[in-house]
Amino acid sequence: MSINLNQNTVMNAMDLSIAQSFNNTLPQYVLITGPGRSGTTWLGQIMNTYQNCIYKYEPFLPSKQTPYTVWKNNLYSDDLEKLRDDFWSLCCQCYYGVDAPPFPPKSFRKQKGEILHFFYGLGKRIDLLKYLYQWYGRPQLTKDTSVLIKDVNFPNQMLPRLYEVLQPYLIAMIRNPFANIASYLKGVELSLFAKERTQKVDKLEQLLASPEGKHLAQYRQQLRNMSVAQFEAVRWRFQVEPLVEYVRNHDQSLLVVYEDLCTDPHSKITAIFDFVGWQLDQAVHDFIDLSTSGETKVSESSKAYYSVYRDPTKSMSKWKTQLTEQQKIDIASIISDSPLKDLWSDLPL
């Protein structure tokens, strides 16, 4: 199975030039998105090794309450030029939790990576010292610098407006639903995710009543009686199916299947770098080799489970032993009529 490169969405050099000519004052924006637990962090860190990109880590998450979330909330109320100028101004600043480690060498960064880490660590201990990090970490960007944004669960219905404003290259990363749900359930077991379900059910009921959820409306009245595995399968479909449909019908969009990246990371990353027009160097390959050699960077078990330093050929198939047979049956009952099920050949359907 390979990365899905739709002939209408993967552009050659001429297509890239045409797309960029829409507004030659815009820098290049690259957005990695997809549901949580789909490998977006790993992909983001691999791409962050490119020396001419600045990496913005999940800037739009509501829980962070950064100026980026305010910008997103104004996405429909302000005019294009103001939104573009405001977003570029944000990118030229340093915000704790968005401009986060690791700090690989960059063409535009004068600061020492060790000092950045030191100030970032101080901010973890003393909240007021976050401002010291934000002062020291401010980058010196030009419009020739690419802005790499990694943001999980970006609302699918907002993608057309985001495309209109920033004209980003969109990389949608998805993972097979059984593995995605198994990873989430492991996070609950490790107390990394909240167990609260009532609020999640209420929210999903509302979403399935909206135009974006009409393809899953048949499940709306069943949510409260579903098993956790079934409920998460409905959530997976709500998040992933519209995202894939958008990617397949819009320019500058690329679908990446997590399992494909695990199977052959070097060639898949080469294809992704070609897609965005970045020059791939040895640092990228070195980081891939480091990250796939095993869990060597994080020792705490709760964090190590989600470390990017692991053998991907093992992580991609853990779900087969993590899920119980009943959980597999429950997930299959929801996924069996998904239009995306054929992306994976080993699903127990």
N, C-alpha and C positions, 0 to 999 in steps of 0.2 A: 504494500500500500504506500502511496507516495503523497507528498503535499499536494493539495488540490489547487492546481493552477488553471483556473478557468480562462479560456482563450479571450474572453471579453474583458477580463480584469487584470491579467498580467501584461504589463506594457513593456515594449522594447524601448530603446533609447529615444526614438523619435516620439513615442507616446508620452514618455516622461517629460520631454521638452515642451510638448503641447500642454500637458497638465500644469506645469509650472508657470507657463505663460499667462494663465488665468489672472494672476496677480503677482508680478515679479518682485513686489516688495515683501512678500511673505517669506519667512524662513521655511525650511522643510520640517514639517511635523510628522512624527511617526507614532501612531497609537497602537499599543498592544492591549487587547482586552479579551474577555472571556469570563466564564464563571469561575469563582474561587475553586481552588484545588484542581486546577487544570494545567499547571506547569508554566503559568505566565511569569512567575518570579524567576524561574530558571532561564527562560528565554530572555527576559529583560536583562538579567545579569550578563548573559552571553553577549547580547547586542551592546551593552554598556561598555564593552572593551573597545569599541570603535572610538578612536581618539577625538573625532570631531563631532561628537554628540554630547549633549548634556542630558542627564537622566532624571526624570521627574517620577518619583515613586508614589503611585496611588494618590495624586493630588486632589481628586474629586470626591474621595470618600467623605460622606457626611460626618462621620465620627471625628475626623481630623479638624473640622472647622477652620480651614485655612482660607485665605483670600481666593483660592481656586474654587472652593465650593460656592462662595458668593458669586464669582464670575459665572459658574455654571447655572446658578439660579437666575441670572440675568440674561441667559442665552437667547431668550425670545423677546426680551423687552428693549434691548439696545440695538443700535444700528451696526452694520457689519464693520465699518471702519473703527468705531469705538471699541467694539469687542476685540478686534484684531490687535489694536494698539494696547489695550488693557492687558490682553493675554501675554503679549510680548514683554510688557513691563514686568509682569509677574515672573516670567521665565528668567529675567535678568536679575532677580532677587534670589536670596537663599532663605528657604523656610524649613525650620526644623521638622523632621518627619516626612518631608517631601524630597528635599535634597539630602538624601540619607546615604550612609555608607553601603557598599564599598566605594572607594575612591580610586579607581584606576587612573593612570596618566591620561591627561587631556591636553589638546593643543592650545586651549584657551585658559587653562588653569595655572596660575602662578603659585598658589598655595601648596604647602607640603601636605601630602596625604596623612602623615603621622600626626601633624598638628590638627588637621581637620578631625581625625578620629578622637584626639585628646579633648578638643572643645566639644565635640558631640557627646562624648562620655560625661563631661562635666554637666551638660544640659540634662542628662538623665538623672543626675544626683540633685541638682539645684535648678529649679525651674527658671529662675531669673537669668541664669547663665546661658540659657538658650539664645538670648539676644547677642551674646558674645560670639557664639558660633555663627549666627546669621550675619553678623557684621564681617567676620573674618572670611566666611565661605562665599561671599558674593562673587559670582563669576564675571569675567570680562567677555561678554558675548558679542558677536557680530551676526548680521543676517545670514552669513555663510555657515553658521553653526546649526547643525540639526538638533531638534528637540525630540528626544525619545520619551514618550509618556507610557507608563504601564499603569492601567487602572482596571481592576476587576469589577465585573458587574455594572459596567457603564450602561445606563438605560438605553435599550435598543431603539426606543421611539425618539430619542434625542440625536441619534447618529446622523440623520439627514441634515439637521440644523448645524451640527458640529462640522460636518463636511462642507456645508455652505460657508461657514465662517473661516475655518482653518485649513480646509482642503488637505487633511492629513492622509498619509498612507496608513491604511487600516490593516492590522494583522490580528485576525481573530483566532484564538487558540482554544481548541476544545479537546476533551478527553472522554473516553467511553463512559457512559453513565454508570456502569457497575463500579468501575474504578473510582470515578469521581465521588460517588456516594459512599463507598468504603472508606475513602480518605477523610471525608467529612465526619463519618461516624467514629473514626479513630480519634479525630480532634475532639469530639464530644467526650469520648472515653478519657482522654488526657486532660479534660477540663480546659481546653483551649477555646472551645466554642460554647456558647450558652445553650442550656438544655430547654429553655423556655420555648413552648410551642404555641400557646394560645395566640400570642401576638403574630407569629409567623403565619398561622392559619388564617387569621383575620386579614392580614395583608394579601395573602395569595388569593383569598376569596374575592377581594376587591379587584385584583389584577385580572382574574379570569372573567370578571364581569365587564372589563374594559375591551375596547377594540383590539388591543394587543394580545388579549388572551382568549379571543373567541374560538380559536382552533382547539382549545382545551376546555371549553365551557362545560362539556359533559361530565367533567370531574368536580365541578364547583361544589355541588351538594354532597359530595362524598368525602371531602377533605378531612372532616372531623372524625370520621370513622376509619380512616386509612391507617395502616401501619406507618412507622417512621420511614421505612424504606420506600413504600409506595408514595408517600407525601414528597420525599426528596426527589423521586423520579419525575413527578409532575413538575416540581420546581426546575429540575434540569431541563425538561422539555420547554418550559416557558422561557427560560433564559437562552437556551442554545438554538432552538429551531428558528426563531425570527432573526437571530444574529447571522446564522448561516445563509438564510434567504437574502438578507441584505448584502452580504459579501458576494454572493453569486450574481447579483444584479447591479453592482456598482463598480465603477472604475476605481483604481488605486486601492483595491481590497484583495486580501490574500487569506485563505483558510489554511491553518496549520493544525494538523492532527498530532496530539501529544505523543501517541504511540509511534508515529512515523519519526518524530524527532528523537525519541529514545532509541529506535532501531538503528538509525544512521545519522547521528547528529552533525557530523562534519559536512556531508553533502547537503543536508537539509538547510543548515545555516548558510551554506554557499548560495543556495537558491533564494533564501530570504534576503541576504545582502544584495544579491543581484536585483531583486524586486525593488528595494528602496534605493538602489544605485550607490551603495557604499562599497569602498574598497576593503576587501577582507585581507588581514595580515596575520602574521604568525601568532600575535597575542591572542587572537580569537581562538585559534586552534589549541593554543596552550591552555586557555581557560576551560575549553571543552574537555580536554584530557584531564585536567585537575578536578573538574566538577563531576566527572563520570568515574573517577577512580575509587570512590567510596566515601563514607561519611567521616571526614578527617578534621573538619573545622569546628563542629559543635559537639560538646560532650553531654550536655543535659538531655536526658531521654525525651522529654516533652518537646524540646525544640529540634532535636536531632531528627525526629521523625519527618519533619518538613524541611530539612536542610536541602540545599541544592547540591550538596556534595554527597553523591550516592551513585550506585550502579543503576542506571536507568532501565536496563533490561530486567532487573529484579523488581524495581518499583512499579513498572508498567503492568506487572502480572500479580502483584500482591493481593489484589482483590479476590482472586480465585480461592484463596485460603482464608482471607479475612471475613468474607461474608458467609453467613450460614446458608444452608440450602433454602430455608424459608425466605430469607431476605432476597436471594437470587430469584426465587419464584415471584415474590412481590414486585421487584423491580421489573422483571420481564412482563408482568401483567400490564404495566403502564407503557413500557418501551416497545412492545411488540408491533404496534402500528405507527411508530415514529418514522417519518420519511428519512431519518438519518441512520437508521439501524444498519444499513448496508456498508457504512463507512468502516465497520469493524467485522472481521470474519469469525471471531471467537466468542461472540456473545451467546449466553445460554438461553436462546429464545425458542 
